[in-house]
């Protein structure tokens, strides 16, 4: 059995090495084999033993030797846990429909009969934080014009009540000055905007996750004749998603069941 050459020996081992070598004249090589360490380790033990230093030398790294470091480390761990809990509370704190709608954009793959020279279409997605009700539209580009049209035609038209906040990443289709079309549309409809931290897409997790669901359950399973056929089959899937498919995040209910229960209880 081989051991690391820097394996630390116990106090008993060090004293025994010194006794065997000093009193019984055991050779260095034999001691190394017996205690399964290198010859250089035996020499170090004997040199320190002559100075009556049988125990391992203490660390010279003061950071690990002070209670101050331990307290700082514990505080750092507690701060990390606190931030995670705060995010979870914030993430699931929305308590009524349209309090926050998460939006995201996804470039769609080319269809089988399309070439790389053709313009790629974009999927715009909106999902209600409370009920998981889904709104989706397909547009020819990823522009502020398309984003504004999606908000107006695919989200607001289907909402019988006011949306308080739209949550998105920092994409140019969603963020800009007051003359920006999506920003202007939000302002006109009295909708606040909130944005994810830069380079942190996980903070818009609901939209990211529903896009993955769409691609797996709709786009990868269907055969599309053309772009128009893709849009038609998308509408059918959205109807299935909102009225038939159960969701773990809302206790196995459908988005429409959640909305129906909410309005029956609060009207």
ABEGO torsion letter per residue (X at the ends): XBBBAABBBBAAAAAAAAAAAAAAGBBAAAAAAAAGBBAAAAAAAAAAAAAGBABBBBBABAAAABAAAAAAAAAAAAAAAAAAAAAAAAAAABABBGABBBBBBBBBBBBAABBAABBBBBBBBBBBAAAGBBBBBBBABBBAAAAAAAAAAAAAAABABBBABBBBBABAAABEBAABAAAAAAAAAGBBBBBBBBGBAAAAAAAAAAAAAAAAAAAAABBBABAAAAAAAAAAAAAAAAAABBBAAAGGBBAAAAAAAAAAAAX
